[in-house]
Amino acid sequence: MRHPAYGLLRPVTETASVLLCNNPGLMTLDGTNTWVLRGKGSDEMVLVDPGPEDDEHVAKIAELGAIPLVLISHRHDDHTGAIDKIVERTGAVVRAVGSGFLRGLGGPLTDGEVIDAAGLKILVMATPGHTADSLSFVLDDAVLTADTVLGRGTTVIDSEDGALGEYLESLKRLQGLGHRTVLPGHGPDLDDLEAVTAMYLAHREQRLDQVRGALRALGDDATTRQIVEHVYTDVDENLWDYAEWSVQAQLDYLRS
Ligand SMILES: [Zn+2]
């Protein structure tokens, strides 16, 4: 089975399978990946990111079996919208960084914590940048990178609480985990986290160089839109509003 496999639980590694929600879009690529983790011999599962509030997706999740624990990668609605419907159907405890997403008595997730569940040890790694609360979840052979590393394209730095400096540090942290499989929040899984993070870092450096060049050409008081039109000529114009977020993040970074 290959990505995208809507509505089917698609095995990716020995312990991780994905249920892709049918919510494709500019920001969600083919849709939100809900990850289902289960250690060998375990009859329980850990769910990572319930996805948006989508009744068909919720019904598919509820059919999977015993889900005592749900982990949240970050606050965005395309990952969290289904929380209450999933809790209603499964009785799962929900753990996240932000208190608004906690359900049951599991408490907030903390950087460096190792979760022992469904026959697995899952390391929680803070990887802020896309949003302030972004986490990755590290398994022996794979890393769930959520929106920090996507299956294709690049990540947006959220204008509300994202930060490029933090994002670059998070990419370096992930790079240090070596050649593990990338299980992203959107898009297909990828073979090699170290190679993908190296590519992301090079891409960000290239964009920063281009923004520096645009500021030289347009002047320091250039607007984000002017810089987008100067730099993002290789990107679909439909994405230019989001590119403005990225440029703002780059300007914040360069000025800090
Ligand atoms: Zn997101």
Residues whose N, C-alpha, C, O or C-beta is under 5 A from the ligand:
A	BS01	ZN	H76 D147
